[in-house]
Amino acid sequence: MANPVEELLDHLWLQERLSQNTLDAYRRDLAKVSARLAEQGLDWFSAQSSDLAAAVYHPDESPRSQARALSACKRLYGRLLETGRLNADPGEHLTSPKREKTLPPLIGEAQIDALLAAPDTGTPHGLRDKALLELIYATGLRVSEAVRLTLNEADLQRGLVSTLGKGGKQRIVPMGEEAVYWLERYLAEARPQLLKDARRDEIFVSQKRVGISRQLAWMIVEKHAAAAGISHLSPHGLRPAFATHLVNHGADLRVVQQLLGHADITTTEIYTHVAAERLKTIVDEHHPRSS
C-alpha cells in the first residue's frame, strides 16, 4: 500500500502545483503527527478522533504550529476519503486553536530608504543586491517569487513583472521607474560579471553562476538591514512595508489585494490596521495634547 503522506504530496504537486517549500512544510507537520501516533501504537488508518487530537494539540507546539498541523492532517484525510482508503475522517470535528492576530512589524519609509541605500552599487554583488531590494519593495513579491523570476518574466520596457504565486496563480505586477532603472543597470553591468560565460534564465544570480537561493536572498536582506540599523527584517517583511505604504498613500485595498496575490481580501485588510497603528503612533508622538 502506498505511503499516504507521499501520495498526498504527489497529488498536491501534480494537481495544485504547490511550491516545494509548501510541500516540505506539509511533510514536516505530517511526520511529527505520525511519530506521535506511532508512540500510541497507531497510524493514520487506526487513529480515532481523540488520538489525532492528542497528536495535533501537543503542549510543546504553539497554537500556530498546531493549526498548521491540523490543516495538513485534514488535507491527508480528505485525500484518503477521496480515494476510498478510509470511510471516516477522525479530524472532521477538530478545530484550529484560537490565536491572537499579530500585526506585521511597522517598517517606516525612512527605514526603507536607508535599507535601499545600503548596498555598494560599485560592486557586482552590491548592484545585484540593490536591484533585488528595489524589486521586492516595488512589487511586493514573495522572496520565493523574486528569486525564481526569469528574464522573460520581466518586461522592463513596460515596467511589469509576471509571476506565479501560491497555487500556481499568475499575476502581473508593475514595478515602477526606480526598480526598472536598477534592474537595467544590474542586467547590463553586474549580471554578466557574475555569470561570466554561463547562461541562466534566472534574473538574480550568484558568483557560482547559478540563480540565487531563497536562503541567500534572506541573507542579503538581513545584511543590508543590519547596515541600515534595522533589526529583525526579513524579505517577507518587505511585503508588509510595500502594502502598508501603499495604503498610507491612499491605495484602494482591492488593488493592494491584487498586487499581493491574496485570494481573500480579509488577508489584505490587516494592512489597514497596520496603517491605522502607524497613524496613531504619529499622533501620539507629535500631537500637542496626546500625552
Secondary structure, DSSP 8 states (H G I E B T S, - for coil): ---HHHHHHHHIIIII---HHHHHHHHHHHHHHHHHHHHTT--TTT--HHHHHHHHS-TTS-HHHHHHHHHHHHHHHHHHHHTTS-S--TTTT---------------HHHHHHHHH-S-TTSHHHHHHHHHHHHHHHH---HHHHHT-BGGGEETTTTEEEEE-GGG-EEEEE-HHHHHHHHHHIIIIIHHHHHTT---SBSSB-TTSSB--HHHHHHHHHHHHHHTT--S--GGGHHHHHHHHHHHTT--HHHHHHHHT-SSHHHHTHHHHHHHHHHHHHHHHH-TT--
